Amino acid sequence: MTPAPDRSEAGETLLELLIAVTIMGIALVAIVGGLVTTILISDVHRKQAVAGAFARDYGAAIQNVVAAGGYQPCNAPTYAGAVLGTPGYTKSITGSWYWNGSSWQATCGTDTGLQKVRVQVRSTDGRAVESVDVVLRKPCRISDPSC
């Protein structure tokens, strides 16, 4: 009888290979998920920064319209002359309040020439919304009898 050939104990079994591939697959999914989350949050942060800057610019443009004589007393102000635009963002005035001499009121009784408007800028995909409150003062001119 011939002796059986020596069988080496070295090597991997199919079960060991499956476990190793599974562990590497889980690790790869976790790394890719982390990268996707990082990219998504970076995009949201960029859009928030742009929307914030656009909201401040729009508020300044409204102040320039008012300074040039475009104050809109006692109505829902639109300030259409404040033309600014950034692709991918929409701007709007979402609220207006009027100073009655002691507090801000949502309804206008007698216009004292001081109002606060809330400017809102929203990204078209809805990921970023920024708001700025702008206080507007009606400029007094010599031709204006109410000053």
C-alpha positions as CSV (number, residue, x, y, z in Angstrom):
1,M,0.0,0.0,0.0
2,T,1.3,3.4,-0.9
3,P,1.2,6.1,1.6
4,A,-1.3,8.9,1.1
5,P,0.2,12.1,-0.3
6,D,0.8,14.9,2.3
7,R,-2.0,17.4,2.3
8,S,-1.0,20.8,3.3
9,E,-3.0,22.7,5.9
10,A,-2.1,26.0,4.2
11,G,-4.7,27.8,2.2
12,E,-8.2,29.3,2.5
13,T,-11.4,27.5,2.5
14,L,-14.5,28.7,0.7
15,L,-16.1,29.8,3.9
16,E,-13.1,31.9,4.9
17,L,-13.1,33.6,1.5
18,L,-16.8,34.4,1.7
19,I,-16.4,35.9,5.2
20,A,-13.5,38.1,4.0
21,V,-15.4,39.3,0.9
22,T,-18.5,40.1,3.1
23,I,-16.4,42.1,5.6
24,M,-14.7,44.1,2.7
25,G,-18.1,44.7,1.1
26,I,-19.6,46.1,4.3
27,A,-16.6,48.4,4.8
28,L,-16.8,49.6,1.2
29,V,-20.5,50.4,1.5
30,A,-19.8,52.4,4.7
31,I,-17.0,54.4,3.1
32,V,-19.1,55.1,0.0
33,G,-22.0,56.1,2.1
34,G,-19.8,58.5,4.1
35,L,-18.5,60.1,0.9
36,V,-22.0,60.5,-0.5
37,T,-23.2,62.2,2.8
38,T,-20.2,64.5,2.8
39,I,-20.9,65.6,-0.8
40,L,-24.6,66.1,-0.1
41,I,-23.9,68.2,3.0
42,S,-21.3,70.2,1.2
43,D,-23.8,71.0,-1.5
44,V,-26.4,72.1,1.0
45,H,-23.9,74.3,2.8
46,R,-22.9,76.0,-0.4
47,K,-26.5,76.6,-1.4
48,Q,-27.2,78.1,2.1
49,A,-24.2,80.4,1.8
50,V,-25.3,81.6,-1.7
51,A,-28.9,82.1,-0.6
52,G,-27.7,84.1,2.5
53,A,-25.6,86.3,0.3
54,F,-28.4,86.7,-2.2
55,A,-30.9,87.6,0.5
56,R,-28.6,90.3,1.9
57,D,-28.0,91.7,-1.6
58,Y,-31.8,91.7,-2.3
59,G,-32.4,93.6,1.0
60,A,-29.7,96.1,0.0
61,A,-31.4,96.5,-3.4
62,I,-34.7,97.2,-1.8
63,Q,-33.1,99.8,0.5
64,N,-31.6,101.5,-2.6
65,V,-35.1,101.6,-4.2
66,V,-36.5,103.2,-1.1
67,A,-33.7,105.7,-0.9
68,A,-34.4,106.7,-4.6
69,G,-38.0,107.5,-3.6
70,G,-39.7,104.1,-4.1
71,Y,-41.1,103.7,-0.6
72,Q,-44.4,101.9,-0.7
73,P,-46.6,103.0,2.3
74,C,-49.3,100.8,3.9
75,N,-49.7,98.0,1.4
76,A,-48.1,94.6,0.8
77,P,-44.8,95.9,-0.6
78,T,-43.3,94.3,-3.7
79,Y,-40.4,96.7,-4.4
80,A,-40.3,95.4,-8.0
81,G,-37.5,97.9,-8.8
82,A,-35.1,95.8,-6.8
83,V,-34.1,93.5,-9.6
84,L,-31.6,90.9,-8.7
85,G,-31.3,87.3,-9.8
86,T,-29.2,84.3,-9.3
87,P,-29.9,81.2,-11.4
88,G,-31.3,78.4,-9.2
89,Y,-32.8,80.7,-6.6
90,T,-36.1,82.5,-6.1
91,K,-36.6,85.6,-4.0
92,S,-39.7,86.9,-2.4
93,I,-41.0,89.2,0.4
94,T,-42.8,87.0,2.9
95,G,-43.9,89.5,5.4
96,S,-44.2,93.2,6.2
97,W,-44.7,95.1,9.5
98,Y,-45.3,98.7,10.2
99,W,-44.1,100.8,13.1
100,N,-46.9,102.5,15.0
101,G,-44.7,104.5,17.4
102,S,-44.2,101.8,20.0
103,S,-44.2,98.4,18.3
104,W,-44.2,96.6,15.0
105,Q,-47.8,95.8,13.7
106,A,-48.7,93.5,10.8
107,T,-51.5,95.8,9.7
108,C,-50.9,99.4,8.8
109,G,-52.9,102.1,10.5
110,T,-51.2,105.4,10.0
111,D,-48.0,105.0,8.1
112,T,-45.2,106.5,10.1
113,G,-42.7,106.0,7.3
114,L,-41.0,103.0,8.9
115,Q,-41.5,99.5,7.9
116,K,-39.8,96.1,8.2
117,V,-40.0,93.5,5.4
118,R,-38.8,89.9,5.5
119,V,-36.9,88.9,2.4
120,Q,-36.7,85.2,1.7
121,V,-34.4,83.4,-0.8
122,R,-35.0,79.8,-1.6
123,S,-33.0,77.4,-3.8
124,T,-35.2,75.9,-6.5
125,D,-34.5,72.4,-5.2
126,G,-35.7,73.4,-1.7
127,R,-32.4,72.5,0.0
128,A,-31.7,76.0,1.2
129,V,-33.9,78.8,2.6
130,E,-32.5,82.0,4.0
131,S,-34.4,85.0,5.3
132,V,-33.4,88.6,6.2
133,D,-35.4,91.3,7.9
134,V,-34.8,94.7,6.4
135,V,-35.9,97.9,8.1
136,L,-36.9,100.6,5.6
137,R,-37.3,104.3,6.4
138,K,-39.1,106.6,4.1
139,P,-36.7,109.4,3.0
140,C,-37.9,112.9,3.7
141,R,-37.8,115.2,0.7
142,I,-38.6,118.9,0.6
143,S,-41.5,118.2,-1.8
144,D,-43.1,115.8,0.7
145,P,-45.6,117.6,3.0
146,S,-45.8,114.8,5.5
147,C,-42.1,115.2,6.6
